[in-house]
Each structure stands twice: as C-alpha cells, then as structure tokens.
Amino acid sequence: MIKKILKILGLLILLLLIFVIGFFWRDSVSDKYEVSIKKEKIPTFKPVPLDFTHQYNSKKSLPIAPSALIDINNDNVDEVFFGGGMAQEDAIFAYRNNQFVNISSETKLPQKGTSTTTVGIISADFDNNGFTDLLIGREDGLHLYYNTNGVFSAQKIDTPMNEKSNPAGITVGDIDKDGDLDIFLATYLKKELMEGQTIFEDYEYGSTSELLLNNGDNTFKSITKQAGLDYIHNTFQGVLVDINNDSWLDLVVVHDTGEARTYKNNGDLTFTMKENPLTKKFAYPMGLAVGDYNNDGLVDFMFSNTGSTLPRFLAKGDIKNASLFNEKWILFRNEGGFKFKDVAEEVKIADYEFSWGCTFADMNNDGLQDLMVAENYVDLAPNKLFRLPSRLLIQKEDHTFVPTEEESGVINPNFGITALVSDFNKDGYLDMIWTNIDTPSLAYINQGGNNNFVQIDLEDNAEAQGAKVTIETRKKTLTDWLVTGEGLASDQTAILHFGLGKESEINKITVDYVNGKTFEIDHPESNRIIDIKAEIEVKKIRDSIAKAPVQ
C-alpha cells in the first residue's frame, strides 16, 4: 500500500514537473502577439568586445548585478561601471577602438575587497566640482566615490539601516530644494533571512527602505518616519521624478511581491501615497522604466513582472484573493493629477515573460521611445535549460510595441539584469549593453540610419537632477527627465537623447529645473550635443552686452 502511494506521489510530482517545464518551453519559443513593423523602423546592432563576467554568490548575495553609465572625464562619452560579486572587484570600461577596455586602474577605482557584494549604483555630482561621482551600495552600506578630474577617492557614508535590511537600488535628487542631493535607498531582506519568494500577505516579512536627507556636507540623516515612508517590504528600487509637473520631486517605489507605490512630495519633507492601478493589489514589479512613451509631456512608468513564464497558481503564492494578483507586465500611462491607467494590454506588452530591469529610449531616432527589458532569472532552475531572449520592443506610430530583438541582433541568452543605452561612438544613435549576472555582459553598437537627433548635456548635480527637458519641432513635442535609478539597481546616461525623425529644425528647447528655474534655447541646431551649461554662459554674456551702456 505504501509503495503504491509513493508511486502515485512520484507520478504526480513528475506530471507537475512536466507541466511547469512546459510553461518555460512554451515561453522560450512562442511569440506573444501577431505583430508587423516596417523594416526601416527596425534598428540593427553589431556586437563589440566587452570582457566582464559577473561572479554571483547565490548563498550570500541578492540576485542583482548593478551597472551605471558615467562620463568620467567630461568628454560627452560615457564610461561603464560594473558592480562586482562578493569575490570580485568592481570595474570601469571605456569604449575605445571599437571595443570596451578596462580602465579601472587609470581611474584609480578603489578596491572593495572580497567580503561584500556591490548591489546598487548611481552616478551624480555630489560635491559640485563639475565631475560626476559614484554612489555605490553594498551589504555594509553606502560608499561615495568622489571624482576629481577623472580619478576616484572613496568615502564611506554612515548608512542607517535596520539589521534585516540589505541595500538594493538607489535614486537621488534634491527633495527639499536646498541645493544638495538627497538619497532614497531601497532595501531588500538579507539573503540568509529570506524564507521564500512568493510571500505576499505576511506584512512583517521584509526590510525597511530609507529616505536620507543631506546635511549639506554629504553626510546624511534618516527622515524616513517623519516623511511618511516607514514601511516593511522588500523593495528593489525607486525613482525620484516630478510626476505632476509642480517642480517637486515625487517618488515611485517598486515592491517585490507587492505593489508599485506612487508618493507625492508635499514640499515640507513629507510624502503622501497616492492611489494607482496597483494600490492594494499584488504583483512582482522589479524593474522600472521612466519616460514619456506617448509624447504628452507627462512621465510614464513601465514595471517588469513574472509575466507568462510561471503558472499563475504557483506565482500567486500566499495571496488569498487571486483576483488581486497581476502577473502581467504593467505600463502606467500618466493621465495627470497623479492619475494613472495601466495600458500594457493596449500597447501590446502585457503578456511577455519573466522580466527584470527595463529602460525607455528611442533606439531608431523616430521620436518615439522604445523599450528594452532584461530577462532570465539566475535562481530559477528551469531558466538553466530554457532561456528567454530579453526584449527590444520598438514603438510604432499607434503607440504599440513590436519585439525586434532577433532582427536587431541583440538576443541575450544570459541572465539579464538591465539594459544600458548611450551613444558610445557619437554617431547620433544609441548603442546598448545588456548587463548580466553570473554570465558575461554583452555590448552592441547601433548601425544607425538617416534620422535626425539632438542630445542634451545637463550638469549631473543637484540642480539638474530631475530636470524636465522639452524639445519642440514643427510637428512634434518630445519630453524626457534626468533621473537616477532607471532599470534595476543601475543608472542610465545623464545625456538626454531625442530622435527627431526626418525633421531637422528645432523650434525651441526648454529645461525646467526642480528649483523653479527655466532655461530656453530658440532654434538650436540639430544633430549635435547641446551643452546647457555652456549655453547658459553664452546667454549671460549676450545679456550683459545688451545691457551695457552705449559708449
């Protein structure tokens, strides 16, 4: 009798295993939508050498591998920072002679040692010396690497965290308009304290993120409780950005096994949580893309999720009311006034696979932001056999998205964390890197086309963080924001890129700063980088000449 029961149990387990693996196999070979796109809209890429393979300690570290774009020497070409695993040093690479070369020694990048893992990174100018610094998160807290003329020196920041919390994603901005950079540090439960990956309704399970106010000298104090942000939940990342165009930096927070939260900055160092389509519901939002996909001047957000890869009954974990669970990809279209609508199904991205970091950027210079989404989970056993491609989704004129990763030549067979995008070879088209965990990262150079562009170089300091840039042409208005933390525990370029399509004439560029200042440029030239600091200086000189008395 016992043998018979064991046989039946064994058969049931086998059938369940076949069923689950079937989901992974189907996901790895099937198309999600019937789609078509004009060939000329598909960007193509050529791989170039990049010798960085992340080393992941699955027993001690979170399954994230951070990376960041940083213009170290102010030549308008980004370098790339990769965070190392526990037994691996961090590294910085530069694009030279059609390949990426390790320049860590040139920059005197401080060594972190082999007892801690780098898990989060952003780049910004903390000391206002005109050079962009690095803020790095590790298990032992935050480290600020000051950049002086292309050389780094390290300073550890006293980071208030409870004993359960491990740093994850970082975002910075001037939340109180006092001229210095403040920090929102997302945290996740330490690896050794994790009890499972499908725990939703245990509200005491998780870590506590921190809002750190700059004292004015790049030391920080926690104002988490008084700001209204004291909660317990595993949080992968957040982004500070002005959601409602009132010039105050608001906060979007991404909870794993939870909700995406949108907080309004009240202007008095307090934040109020505002309802959105995921409020009091459950999902696995992990990555966060920030942009204006539909060109209406309002910031939109895309959240990655487990998608169609896992069977729903397994993915929903301990959720009692399954109707509150959303496993699909999520796109919040900003309707104004802190109102959002999830339009992922409408734009044809809802039904894709298990995903990680995500990034908005115009990869074909047609004036519409496209979407890159990293895939494959390093700690999910079936992903060892069945690899997802990672997605390059090109946006059509009707605001739907089409996967072109195969035609574009950027299929990623490794364990993806996020995409980084920057114009490394300065041809006016964005290039791309897949940052991967426990596998090699992959780099690609965009083969370009005939569309026009303009790039906006803002200073990477407190005044510029969160700035909104608007490009007006005869036929279109394009908008983007300088933010930190887009992707997953990583950071994008500080040079904002706008594709113009076949248009070459720009009527006006407007920069709206979070401190209330506005700067405008009338009829600038296209197909170049516009240095806003230099333009401001030129305007000051012209204004002084105009005001000078006639001799």
C-alpha positions in Angstrom: 0.0 0.0 0.0 2.8 2.4 0.9 4.7 1.6 -2.3 1.5 2.3 -4.3 1.1 5.7 -2.6 4.7 6.6 -3.2 4.3 5.6 -6.9 1.3 7.8 -7.2 3.0 10.7 -5.5 6.1 10.3 -7.7 3.8 10.3 -10.8 2.1 13.4 -9.6 5.4 15.2 -9.0 6.6 14.1 -12.4 3.4 15.4 -14.1 3.7 18.7 -12.2 7.4 19.0 -13.2 6.5 18.3 -16.9 3.7 20.9 -16.6 5.9 23.6 -15.2 8.8 22.9 -17.6 6.1 23.0 -20.4 5.4 26.6 -19.4 9.1 27.5 -19.7 9.5 25.7 -23.0 6.4 27.4 -24.4 7.6 30.8 -23.2 11.0 30.4 -24.7 9.8 29.6 -28.2 6.4 31.4 -28.7 5.5 34.8 -29.9 3.1 36.8 -27.7 1.4 38.9 -30.3 0.6 38.9 -34.0 2.7 41.9 -35.0 4.2 43.6 -38.0 6.5 46.5 -38.4 8.2 48.3 -41.3 11.7 47.1 -41.9 13.1 50.6 -41.9 11.9 51.1 -38.3 14.0 48.2 -37.0 17.4 49.3 -35.6 20.3 46.9 -36.2 23.3 46.3 -34.0 26.7 44.9 -34.2 28.3 43.1 -31.2 31.6 44.5 -29.9 34.0 43.0 -27.3 33.3 43.6 -23.6 35.2 41.4 -21.2 33.2 41.5 -18.0 31.6 38.4 -16.4 29.8 38.9 -13.2 30.5 36.4 -10.4 27.4 35.6 -8.3 27.4 34.1 -4.8 24.0 32.6 -4.7 24.2 31.7 -1.0 25.1 35.2 0.3 24.1 37.8 -2.3 20.9 39.1 -3.8 20.3 38.1 -7.4 21.1 41.6 -8.8 24.2 42.9 -10.6 24.4 46.7 -10.8 25.8 48.9 -13.6 26.0 52.6 -14.4 26.9 55.0 -17.1 29.1 57.8 -16.1 31.0 60.4 -18.1 34.2 60.4 -16.0 36.3 63.0 -17.9 33.5 65.3 -19.3 34.2 64.4 -22.9 30.5 63.6 -23.5 31.3 59.8 -24.0 30.0 57.6 -21.2 32.2 55.1 -19.4 30.5 51.9 -17.9 30.7 50.8 -14.3 30.0 47.2 -13.4 29.5 46.1 -9.8 31.4 43.0 -8.8 30.2 40.0 -6.9 31.4 39.1 -3.4 34.7 37.6 -4.6 35.1 40.1 -7.4 36.2 43.7 -7.7 34.2 46.4 -9.4 35.3 47.5 -12.9 35.1 50.5 -15.2 35.2 50.2 -19.0 35.7 52.8 -21.8 34.7 52.4 -25.4 38.0 52.7 -27.4 38.9 51.5 -30.9 35.6 49.7 -31.4 35.8 47.7 -28.1 35.3 48.2 -24.4 38.6 48.2 -22.4 39.1 48.0 -18.7 40.3 51.4 -17.3 39.8 50.7 -13.6 43.5 51.3 -12.9 43.5 54.6 -14.9 40.7 56.0 -12.7 42.3 54.6 -9.5 38.9 52.9 -8.8 39.1 51.9 -5.1 39.0 48.2 -4.4 36.1 47.0 -2.3 37.7 43.7 -1.2 36.1 40.3 -1.3 33.8 40.3 1.7 31.0 42.4 0.3 28.9 42.5 -2.9 28.1 45.6 -4.9 24.3 45.6 -5.3 23.3 49.2 -6.3 24.9 52.2 -8.1 24.1 55.6 -9.4 26.2 58.5 -10.8 25.8 62.2 -9.9 27.9 65.2 -8.9 27.7 65.3 -5.1 30.4 67.9 -4.5 29.6 70.3 -7.4 33.1 70.2 -8.8 31.9 69.6 -12.3 32.8 65.9 -12.3 30.3 63.1 -11.8 30.8 60.9 -8.8 29.6 57.3 -8.0 27.3 56.3 -5.1 27.6 52.6 -4.5 25.5 50.3 -2.3 26.9 47.2 -0.7 25.9 44.9 2.2 27.9 47.2 4.5 26.1 50.3 3.4 26.7 53.2 1.0 30.1 54.3 -0.4 30.6 57.7 -2.2 33.4 57.7 -4.8 34.4 61.3 -5.4 35.6 62.0 -9.0 38.4 64.7 -9.3 39.5 65.2 -12.8 38.8 61.5 -13.7 40.3 59.9 -10.6 38.3 58.4 -7.7 38.7 58.6 -4.0 36.3 56.7 -1.6 34.3 57.8 1.4 32.0 55.5 3.4 28.6 57.0 4.3 27.1 56.3 7.7 24.0 54.5 6.4 21.2 54.0 8.9 19.6 50.6 8.2 18.0 48.0 10.5 19.7 44.7 11.0 17.4 42.9 8.5 18.0 45.2 5.5 20.4 45.0 2.6 20.9 47.9 0.1 19.4 47.5 -3.3 18.5 50.2 -5.8 19.4 53.9 -5.3 17.9 57.1 -6.5 19.0 60.7 -5.7 17.6 64.2 -6.1 17.1 67.5 -4.2 13.8 66.7 -2.5 13.8 70.0 -0.4 15.3 72.3 -3.0 18.2 73.3 -0.7 20.9 72.7 -3.4 22.2 69.3 -2.4 21.5 65.7 -3.3 19.3 63.5 -1.0 19.0 59.8 -1.2 16.2 57.2 -1.4 17.8 53.8 -0.6 15.7 50.8 -1.5 16.5 47.8 0.6 15.8 44.0 0.5 15.8 41.4 3.2 19.3 39.9 3.7 19.8 36.6 1.8 20.2 34.5 4.9 16.9 35.8 6.3 14.8 35.1 3.2 12.1 32.5 3.8 10.6 32.3 0.3 9.9 34.2 -2.9 6.1 34.1 -3.1 5.3 35.7 0.3 2.8 38.5 -0.2 0.5 38.7 2.8 2.9 38.5 5.7 3.2 42.2 6.3 6.0 41.8 8.9 8.2 40.0 6.3 10.7 42.2 4.6 13.1 45.1 5.0 12.8 48.8 5.5 14.0 51.3 2.9 15.4 54.7 3.9 15.0 58.3 2.9 18.3 60.1 3.7 18.4 63.9 3.9 21.7 65.6 3.0 23.0 67.7 5.9 24.7 70.0 3.4 28.1 68.3 3.6 27.3 64.9 2.1 26.6 63.4 5.4 23.0 62.1 5.8 20.3 61.6 8.3 17.3 59.4 8.1 13.9 61.1 7.8 12.1 58.0 6.8 9.5 58.0 9.6 8.7 61.7 9.6 8.5 61.7 5.8 5.7 59.0 5.9 7.9 56.4 4.2 8.4 53.9 7.0 7.1 50.6 5.9 8.2 46.9 5.9 8.5 45.4 2.4 11.3 44.1 0.2 11.9 46.9 -2.3 14.1 46.6 -5.4 14.3 50.3 -6.3 12.7 53.7 -6.5 13.0 56.8 -8.7 12.7 60.4 -7.7 10.9 62.4 -10.5 8.3 65.1 -10.8 5.1 63.2 -11.6 2.6 66.1 -11.6 4.8 68.9 -13.0 4.7 71.0 -9.8 8.6 71.2 -9.7 8.8 68.9 -6.5 10.5 65.5 -6.9 7.9 62.8 -6.2 8.8 59.1 -5.5 7.9 55.9 -7.3 8.8 52.7 -5.3 8.9 49.2 -6.7 8.0 46.4 -4.2 8.8 42.8 -5.0 5.8 40.6 -4.1 3.7 43.7 -3.6 2.7 46.9 -5.3 4.2 49.8 -7.1 3.7 52.9 -4.9 3.5 56.5 -6.1 4.2 59.2 -3.4 3.5 62.9 -3.8 6.2 65.3 -2.4 4.3 67.7 -0.2 7.1 70.3 -0.2 7.7 70.0 3.5 9.8 66.9 3.7 6.7 64.7 3.8 5.2 62.4 1.2 1.7 61.2 0.6 0.9 57.9 -1.0 -1.4 58.4 -4.0 -3.6 55.6 -5.3 -2.6 53.9 -8.6 -3.7 50.8 -10.5 -1.6 48.5 -8.3 -2.6 50.0 -4.9 -3.7 47.3 -2.5 -3.0 44.7 -5.2 -0.2 42.2 -5.7 2.4 41.7 -8.4 6.2 41.2 -8.8 7.2 44.7 -10.0 11.0 44.5 -10.2 12.4 46.7 -13.0 11.3 50.3 -13.6 11.4 52.3 -16.9 10.8 56.1 -16.8 9.9 58.1 -19.8 7.2 59.8 -21.9 6.3 57.0 -24.3 3.2 58.8 -25.8 4.8 62.3 -26.0 2.1 64.1 -23.9 4.6 65.8 -21.6 3.7 63.6 -18.6 6.1 61.0 -17.1 5.0 57.3 -17.6 6.3 54.2 -15.9 6.8 50.6 -17.0 7.1 47.8 -14.4 8.5 44.4 -15.2 6.8 41.3 -13.7 6.9 37.5 -13.7 4.7 37.5 -16.8 3.6 34.4 -18.6 6.6 32.3 -17.5 5.3 30.8 -14.2 1.9 29.1 -13.9 -0.4 31.5 -12.2 -1.3 29.1 -9.4 2.3 28.9 -8.4 3.2 32.6 -8.9 0.3 33.9 -6.7 1.9 32.3 -3.6 0.0 33.0 -0.4 -2.5 35.5 -1.9 -5.9 34.6 -0.6 -7.9 36.6 -3.2 -6.4 35.6 -6.5 -8.4 38.4 -8.3 -6.0 40.9 -6.7 -2.9 39.3 -8.3 -1.4 40.7 -11.5 1.4 38.7 -13.1 1.5 40.7 -16.4 3.8 43.5 -17.5 2.5 46.8 -16.4 2.6 50.3 -18.0 1.3 53.3 -16.1 0.1 56.0 -18.5 0.1 59.3 -16.7 -3.3 60.9 -17.0 -2.3 64.0 -15.0 -3.1 64.9 -11.4 -1.5 61.7 -10.1 -3.9 59.6 -12.0 -2.6 56.6 -13.9 -4.1 53.9 -16.2 -2.4 50.5 -16.8 -2.3 50.4 -20.6 0.1 47.4 -21.0 -2.5 45.3 -22.8 -3.5 48.3 -25.1 0.1 48.8 -26.2 0.7 45.0 -26.6 3.3 44.4 -23.9 1.2 42.8 -21.1 1.7 39.1 -22.0 5.5 38.8 -22.2 7.8 36.7 -19.9 9.6 36.8 -16.6 11.5 40.1 -16.7 13.9 42.2 -14.7 15.2 45.7 -15.5 13.5 47.8 -18.1 14.5 51.0 -20.0 12.8 53.6 -22.2 14.9 55.1 -25.0 14.5 56.0 -28.7 16.7 53.4 -30.5 15.8 54.3 -34.1 15.5 58.1 -33.8 11.9 58.3 -34.9 10.7 60.4 -32.0 9.1 57.5 -30.1 10.6 55.9 -27.1 11.3 52.2 -27.4 11.5 49.6 -24.6 14.3 47.3 -23.6 13.6 44.6 -21.0 16.1 42.1 -19.5 15.1 38.5 -18.9 16.2 35.1 -17.4 16.3 34.6 -13.6 19.6 33.2 -12.4 18.0 31.5 -9.4 15.1 29.8 -11.3 16.1 26.2 -12.2 14.2 25.9 -15.5 15.9 29.0 -16.8 19.1 27.0 -16.8 17.6 25.0 -19.7 15.1 27.4 -21.3 16.4 30.9 -21.9 14.3 33.8 -22.8 15.6 36.3 -25.4 15.4 39.6 -23.5 13.3 42.0 -25.4 13.9 45.0 -27.6 10.4 46.4 -28.3 10.2 49.1 -30.9 7.3 51.5 -30.7 5.0 52.1 -33.7 3.1 55.3 -34.5 0.0 53.9 -32.9 1.9 53.5 -29.6 2.0 49.7 -29.7 5.3 47.9 -29.3 6.8 45.2 -31.5 9.7 42.8 -30.5 12.7 43.1 -32.8 15.5 41.6 -30.7 16.1 38.8 -33.3 16.1 41.1 -36.4 18.1 43.7 -34.4 20.7 41.2 -33.4 20.5 41.8 -29.7 19.1 38.5 -28.3 20.6 38.0 -24.9 21.0 34.3 -23.9 22.4 35.2 -20.5 20.9 36.1 -17.1 19.9 39.7 -17.8 19.6 42.4 -15.2 19.1 45.6 -17.2 19.9 47.4 -20.5 22.2 50.4 -20.5 21.9 52.8 -23.5 24.3 55.5 -24.6 25.8 56.9 -27.8 29.3 55.4 -27.3 30.6 56.1 -30.9 29.0 59.5 -31.2 27.1 58.9 -34.4 23.8 60.1 -33.1 22.2 56.7 -32.5 22.0 55.0 -29.1 24.1 51.9 -28.5 23.3 49.2 -26.0 24.7 46.9 -23.3 23.0 44.0 -21.6 24.2 43.9 -18.0 24.1 40.2 -16.9 24.5 38.4 -13.7 26.8 35.3 -13.3 27.3 35.5 -17.1 29.1 37.8 -19.5 27.6 41.2 -20.2 27.1 42.0 -23.9 27.7 45.2 -25.8 26.3 46.3 -29.2 26.9 49.3 -31.5 23.9 50.7 -33.3 24.4 50.6 -37.1 22.5 53.9 -37.4 20.3 55.3 -40.1 19.1 58.6 -41.7 17.0 60.1 -38.9 18.0 63.3 -37.1 18.6 63.8 -33.4 19.6 66.2 -30.6 21.3 65.3 -27.3 21.1 67.5 -24.2 24.0 67.6 -21.8 22.9 68.7 -18.3 25.2 69.1 -15.4 24.9 66.0 -13.2 24.4 67.9 -10.0 21.6 68.6 -7.5 20.1 71.4 -9.6 19.9 69.3 -12.8 18.7 66.0 -11.2 15.0 65.7 -12.0 15.1 68.4 -14.7 12.5 68.1 -17.4 13.7 68.8 -21.0 11.2 69.6 -23.8 12.0 69.6 -27.5 9.6 71.4 -29.8 9.7 71.0 -33.6 7.1 71.9 -36.2 5.4 68.5 -36.0 6.2 67.1 -32.5 6.9 67.8 -28.9 9.3 65.4 -27.0 9.9 65.2 -23.3 12.3 63.4 -21.0 13.7 63.7 -17.5 17.1 63.4 -16.0 16.6 60.7 -13.3 18.8 58.2 -11.4 17.9 54.6 -10.9 16.1 53.6 -14.1 16.5 49.9 -15.0 17.2 47.7 -12.0 19.7 48.8 -9.3 21.5 50.6 -12.1 21.8 54.0 -13.7 21.4 55.4 -17.2 23.3 58.2 -19.1 23.0 61.8 -18.0 23.0 62.9 -21.6 19.3 63.0 -22.7 18.7 61.8 -26.3 15.9 62.8 -28.6 15.2 61.3 -32.0 13.7 63.8 -34.5 12.8 61.5 -37.4 13.1 63.3 -40.7 12.7 66.7 -39.1 15.9 68.7 -38.7 14.7 72.1 -37.5 14.1 72.6 -33.7 11.9 75.5 -32.7 12.8 75.5 -29.0 14.4 73.6 -26.2 13.1 74.2 -22.7 14.8 73.0 -19.5 12.6 73.1 -16.4 14.6 72.7 -13.2 13.2 71.4 -9.9 14.3 74.6 -8.2 11.8 76.5 -10.3 14.3 77.9 -12.8 13.7 77.6 -16.6 16.1 78.0 -19.4 15.1 78.2 -23.1 17.1 78.0 -26.4 15.4 79.2 -29.6 16.1 77.5 -32.9 19.2 75.5 -31.9 21.0 73.3 -34.5 20.1 69.6 -34.6 22.4 66.5 -34.9 24.7 67.6 -32.1 25.2 67.6 -28.3 23.9 70.8 -26.7 25.9 71.7 -23.5 23.3 73.5 -21.4 25.9 74.9 -19.0 27.8 76.5 -22.0 24.6 77.8 -23.5 23.7 79.5 -20.1 27.1 81.1 -20.0 26.7 82.4 -23.6 23.3 83.8 -22.8 24.7 85.6 -19.7 27.4 87.2 -21.9 24.9 88.3 -24.5 22.6 89.7 -21.9 25.4 91.7 -20.3 26.5 93.1 -23.6 22.9 94.1 -24.4 22.5 95.9 -21.1 25.9 97.7 -21.3 25.6 101.4 -21.9 26.4 102.7 -25.3 29.8 104.5 -25.4 
